[in-house]
Amino acid sequence: MYKFLVVLCSVLSFDTVVFASSQVDSVEKELHLLLNRKSQFESKKIETISRFKDALKTTKNLHDKYVLHLNLYHEFKKYQIDSAIFYIKANQLIGRELNNQYLIDESLIQLASLYSSAGKFIESADLLSQISRAQMSEDLLPDYYKAYSEFSSHYGQSSNNDLYFRESEIFRDSLLSVLDPQSIEYQITYATKKLYNNETTVAEKLLRQLLQETDETLSERGLIAYLLGIIYKNKGELDKQIYFFGLSALTDIKHAVKDNASLQSLALCYYEKGDVDKAYLYIQEAINDAIFCNVRYRTIESSSFYPIINASFQEKENRQKNELKSYLMVISLMTIILSVVLGVLFIQIKKLKKIRIALKQANDDLHHLNDQLLKVNNELSESNHIKEEYIAHFFDICSSYIDKMDNARKTILKKLANKQESDILKHLKSQDVIKEELEDLYRNFDIIFLNLYPSFIDEFNKLLKPEEQILPKSEELLSTELRIFALIRLGISDSTKIASFLRYSLRTVYNYRVKVRNKVLGSKDEFEDKIKKIGEVQF
């Protein structure tokens, strides 16, 4: 029984290790792919920024400008801090111009937070001191306490003074007192407090729950995963560090967050693991991000580890160079052997010449087949033209027949009118016969045309704006507009002839054509040329 339990525990332990390893491998592979696509995510960020900037150029209302500056501040805050500072300074001026204390205080808090991240601690402290806590709006308290907490943390990190870290914790408690307990910011802040109060089990449980409840569309997921990485760093569990720091880095890359600590932490993990190549790759990325964003404390952190990792990387490079020299000697020896092999290859080349001749013959046969295919295609095109001419001719005959019927009706009407045959006269005065003949003619035309060009309506509507598409009614095959352009597809472009065929005035046909041209998606000049190509066989 004891042996069975030992074996069972061993199997379960092995499964856990394999699962953890597969998770780490999955994150590593995805991170490698995303680093190569980093510029794509940054392009999306730049597009969003450009939209706000374009809107700013056309906005004159100060309140609207303030909101647009605020949007740009949020886009730049974790991306390029100098630009974020620029737009918040602009908001300061707007707040003063509007004499709006709320806007002034909001801008001061945001600017102080940015200065703190940029390492301008004196300026940050000066701005925070200008804000009156008693007169400040309650809505600004979360940002106010958060700015103070971040300032104390950043300054403590820069000066290595525990006093400021304790102040940061005090302000974090104040922040928790004003945040909505249901908000994700509250839950992350509360978990952070537990983490730094050494209540690791509680913090881990809270953060894992938050990780399950969020996805990569939320930038906060990066911070949640990073804090979990810190927990496992304190526990000395290297694989879990890599997994969670990797998750954090994935989220940061997808949101184009340059102010991040995940890549730097990953670099240290891989250095500890002995994978110098990955450590060097991630520390370079971390330094580039910190310099681009101009976050001073991130740059200092990354730079402090860079020499150590770089030295190991250079040592590995030198070792590889020595190995390369040895390989070169081996290659020289192999060259001699290859010379002998080349002699054998020369014989094989002669055989290949024969194969090339056979391939050339096959290629000639293929060209011949292509010529035959071209000929068939030309015949098919000619057949299509014959069909078009046939339909036009058929329609012309039908139209002429209707004209004759109408003329006969008028002649009979005159003769019978003189003899006072009122019933016949009444019948002949009726337009029902002509109307029915026309309806039959148009229906037959619609049927034949749609049989020849079954995709005409769909392809026609693709040339129009989505909201302006023309569809026949349930009892119709083709509407009037569609029938006019069906005739154009058959080569009948003259409005006079179209009017004659459809029994409309020239003005009516002209108006229909202009009305449809105004619905065109793209160039109006090319519209009718595109109509004439609908249904053509493409090769």
N, C-alpha and C positions, 0 to 999 in steps of 0.2 A: 504494500500500500504506500509506504514511504517513497519507494523508488518511482512508483507511478506519479505521485505528486511532484517529485523533482523533475521528471520528464515533462509533465504537463506545464509546469512553471517555465521550464526552458523553452518549450514550444511557443507559449504565449509571449515570452520575452522576445524571442526571435521575430515573431510576427509584428510586434510593436516596433522593433528596430527597422525591419524591412519597410513598414508603412511610413515611419518617420523619414527614412532615407528616400523613399519615393516622393514624399512631399517636398523635400529639399531639392531633389533633382528637378522636379516640375517647376519650382520657383526659379531655380538657376537658369533653366532653359528659356523660360518666358522672359526673364530679366535680360538675358543676352540678346534675345530678339528685339525687345523694346528699346534697348540702348542704341541699336542700329536704326531704329525708327523714331528716335528722340525728336528729330527736327520736324516730323509730321505733327506731333502733339503741340510743339511750340508754334507751328504755323497756324493751328486752330486758335491758339491763344492770341496770336498777332492779328488774326482776322477779327476776333471779337473786339480787341482794342481799337482796330481801325474803324469798326462800325461806330463805336462811341466817339472817336475823334471826328469822324465825318458829321455825326449829329451835332457835335459841339460847334463846328464851323457855321452851322446854319441857325444856331440857337442864340437869341438875344435876351430872353428872359433870365434874370439872375437866379431865380429859384431852380429853373430847369438846368442852368449851367452848373449849379451846385450839385444837383443829383447826378449829372453826367460826370463831373469831377469825382464824385463819391464812387461811381461805378468803376472809373479808371483806377482809382486808389485801390479798390478791392482786387482788380485784375493784376496790378503791379506789385502789390504788397509782398507777395511771396515769390515774385518773378524778377523785378528790378526795382530796388528800393529807392533809388534816386528819382525815378519817374514818379513813384508814389508820393514822395516828399513834394515834388513840384506841384502836383495837383491838389494836395492838401493845403499847401501855402496859398494857392489860388483861391481855395475855399475860405481860408482865413480872411482874405481881402473882401470876399463876397459877404461873409458874415458881418464884418465891420461896416461895409457899405449899406447893408440892410438894417444895421443896428439890431441884429437878432442874437441875443445872448446864448440861446440854445446852439445855434450854428457855430458861434465863436468857441464855446466850450467844447463842442464835438470835435472841431478842427484842432484845437489845442491838444486834446487827449490823443487823437490819431497821430498828430505830428510828434508828440512826445514818445509815443510807442515806436514810431519809425526811427527817430533819432537814437533811441535806446538800442535797436537792432543794428543800426549803422555804427555804433560805438561812440556816438556823440553824447556822452553821459551828462556833461555839464549843461548842454543845451536842453537835454531831455528833462533834467531836474528843474531847470529854470522854468520851462513851460508848465510842468506839473504844479509848481508853486504858485503860478498865476491863477490857477483855478480855485474858485471858492466852493468848498464842499457844501457849505450851508445853503448857498444860493443856486446850486446846480440842479438841473432837472433830474428827477428820479430815474428817468429812462436812460440817462447816461452813466448811472452808477456802475453797471457791469463793465463797460469799457474803461471807466475810470480806475476801478480796482484792478482790472486786468493789466492796464498800462503800468500801474505801480508795481504789481507783482512781477511783470516781465522786466521792468527797469531794475528792481532789486536783484533778480536772478542774474541778469546779464552783467550788472556791475559786480556782483559777488563773484561771478565766473571770471571776470576780467582782473579783479583785484585779489582773488583767492581769499576772500574775507567771509567767514561763516556768519557774521552779523547780518549781512545783506541777504543771505539765504534764509535766515530766520524771519527777516522782515518780509521776504517773498511769501513765506508760508502764512504769515499773519494776513497779508493782503489777499491771499488765496481763500482764506476763511471768510473774509469780508465779501469776496466775489461770490462764494457759495451762498451767502445769506441773501443775495439779491437776485440770483438766477432762478429761473423756473426749474423746479426739481425734475420735471418731465423732459426738459430739453437735453439734447445730446451734449451740449457744452457743459451743462451741470454734471452730467454723468462722467464725462471725461475728466473734468476738474476734480470731482470727488474721488475718482479712482487714482488720479495723480497724487492727491493728498494722502491717500492710504499707502501708496507706494513709497512716498518719501517719509512717511511715519513708520516705515518698516512693518506695516501690516500687509505683507506680501500675499498671503493666501486670499485675503479679501480683495485686494487690488487685482490679482490674477483672475479671480472668478468674475469680477465686474467687467474687466476688459475683454475676457473671452466671450461673455454674453453680448457686449457691444459689437464685437467683431462679427458675431453671427447675425446681428440685426442690421448691419450695414453692408453695402456693396461698394464697388470701385467707382461708382458715380459720385460718391461723397468723398471729398478731400480729407475729411476727418478720419477716415479709415486708415490713412497713412500714419497719423499720430497714434491711433489705438494700437496698431501693429508695432509701432516703434516702442511704445511703453511696455508691451509684452516682451519685446526683445531685450529691454533693460532688465526686466524681471529675471529672464533666463541668463542674462549676463551675470547678474548677482549670484545666481545659483551655479554658474559655471557650466551650463549645458550648451555646448557650442553649436550642435546641429539645430536646436530650437532657436538659438540666436539668429543663425543664418536664415532660417525659414521666416521668422517674423520681421527681421530687418529687410529681408528680400521682399516680403509682402508690402512693407512700408515704402520701399523704393519703387515698386511697380506702380503704386497709387500716385506717388509724387511725380513720376515721369508722365503718367497719363494726364495729370492735371498741370503739367509744366511748372511744378513747384521747384524753384531754385534754392530757396531757403529751407534746406533739409539736412537732417543728420543721419539719414538711413545709409547713404552710400559710404560715408566715412566709417560708420559702425561696421558695415559689411567688410570694408577693407581691413579693419583690425581683426575681424573674425577669421578671414582667410589668411591673414598673416600668422595668426595664432595656429591655424590649421596646417600651415606650411605651404599653402598654395600662393606663392609669391606673385605669379602672373595676374591672378584675379585681384589680389590685394593691390597691386600697382595700378591695374585698370580702374578700380573703384575709387582709389584715393585721388587719381588724376581727375576723374569725373567730379568728385566732391569738391576739389579745389577750383576747377573750372566753373562749377555752379556758384560757389561762394564768391568768386571774383566777379562773375557776371552780375550776380544779385547785389554785390557790395554789402554783404552782411559781415561785419567785422569779426564778431565772435566766432562765426563759422570758419572764416579764413584762418583765424589764429588756431582754432582746434585742428583743422586739417593740416596746416603747415607744421604743427608740432609733431605729427606722426609721419609726415611725408619723408623726412630724411632717413628715418629708420627703414621704412618700406623700400624707398629708392635704393638705399645701400644694399639691401638684400637682393633687390632686382638686378642691380649692376653686377653683384657678385655672381648671380646665376648666369647673367649674360657672358661674363668672362669665362665661366666654366664651360658654357656652351661653345664659346669661340675655340677654347682648347680642344674640345671634343671635335669641333669642325676641322681643325688641323689634322687630327688623327684620321678623320673620315676622308680628307683630301688625299692622304697617303694611300689609303685603301683604294680610293677612286683611281689613282694613278696606275695602280696594279691592275685594277679592273679594266682600264683603258687598253692595256696590252691584250687582255683576254678578248676584249670587244673587237680588236683589230682582226683577230682570227674569226670571230663571229661574222664580221662584215664580209669576209670572203665567202662564207656560206650564204649570206644574204644576197650577194651579187648573183649567185646562181638562182636564188628564188625570184630575183627581180626579172630575170628572163621569163620565168613562168608567168609572172604578173603581167608582162607585156601581152602575152597571148590572151590573158583574161581581159585586159583593157580593150583588145580588139573585139572580143565577144560583147563587151559592155557597150562599145561604140555602135555595134550592129543593133543591139537591143534599143539603144537610144534613138537611132535612126527610125527603127520601127515605131517607137513611141511618138516621134514627130509626125510620122505618117498618120498615126491614129488621131493625133491632135488636129491635123489638117482635115481629116474626115469629120471629126466632131464639129469643127468650125463650119464646114459645109452644111451639116445638118442644122446647126444653129441658124445659119443664114436662111435656110429653107423654112425653118420655123418662124422666123421673123417675117418672111414674105407671106407665109400663111396668115399671120396675124393681120397684116395689111389688107389682104384679100377679104378677111372677115369684116374689117372696118368699112371697106368700100361697099360690101354687100349690104350691111345694115343701113348705111347712108342712102344707098340706091332704093332699098325697100321703103325707107321712110319717105323718100321723095315721091315714089309711086303712090303711096297711100295718101299723101298730102294732095297730090294732083287729083286723085279719085274723089276726095272730099270736095274739092273745088268744083269738079264737074257735077256732082250731086247737087251742090248748092245752086249752080247756074240752072240746072234742069228744074229745080224747085221754083225758081223765080219765073222761068218761061211759062211753066204750067199755070202758075199763079195768075199771070196776066190773062191767059186765054180763058181760064175758067171764071175769072172775075167778070168778064163781059157777059157770060151766060147765067150769072146769078146762082151758081151752084154753091150755096153757102157752106154746106158740110165739108165738101172737098176743099173749098177755099180755107176754111178754118184749119183743116188738117195740114194743108200745105204751108200755112203761115207759121206753123209750129216749128220750133228749133230743136225739138227733142231728138229727131232722127240724126241731125248733124252732131248734136251733143253726144249722143250715144256712140256714133261712129268715131268721134274724136276720143272719147274715153277708151273705147276698145283699141284704137290706134295707139294711144299713149300707154295703155297697159301692156299691149303686145311689145311695144318698143322697150318698156321697162323690163319685161321678162327676158327678152332676147339680150338686151344690153347687160343685165346682171348675170345672165348665164355666161356671157363672154368675159365679164369683168366682175366676178363675185366679190372681190375685195374693194370695189370702187368706193363705197360709202365710208369704210374704215380709213382707207388711204386718203380720201378727200378730207375727212375730219382731222387727220393728223397734221394737215397743212394749216388748220385754223387754231385760234386760241382755244384753250380748254373750255372756257366759259361761253364761247361763241359757236360751238359745234352745231351742225344742222342734221337733224334726224327726221326721216319721214314719219308721218302719223301711222297709227296702227293699221288703218285701212289702205295705206299707200305703199307702193314699192319705192317710188322716187318722188320727192317733193318737187315743186316748180324750180327752186334753185338748183337742186341736184340734177334735174332733167336738162336745164340750160348748160350746165358744165359737163353733162354726159355727151351732149352734142359737140361741145368744144373738144372733148376727148376723142371724138370720132373725126375731128379735123374741120368741123363746121364752126369757124370763129366769127364769121360775119354776123353782126347783130341783126341786120335786115333779114337774112335768111333764117336765122333762129326765130325771129318774130313771126315770119311767115309760117314756119313749121308748127309753132306752138299757138298760133292765133292770138298773139299778143301785139300790143302796139310797140313800135320801136323804142319809145320812151320807157315803157315798162321793162323791156329786156335790159335796156341800158341801166335802169335803176337797180334791177336785181344784181347785175354784174358788179356795179360800184359798191352796193351794200355788202356783198360777199367779200370783195377785195378789202374792205375796211376791217374785216374779221381775220385777215391773214396773219399767221404767226411767221414773222420774218419779212423778206423782201416781197413787196406787192408786184414789182416788175417781173419777177420770175415765177409768180403764182401760176399763170395759165400755161407756161412752159412745163411746169411740174405736173399740172393736170393732164397734159398730153402724154406724159410718160407713165401714168398710172397703169399697172397691169402689164408693162413690158417685161419680157423675159430677160433676166440678168444672168450673165455668164462670167 
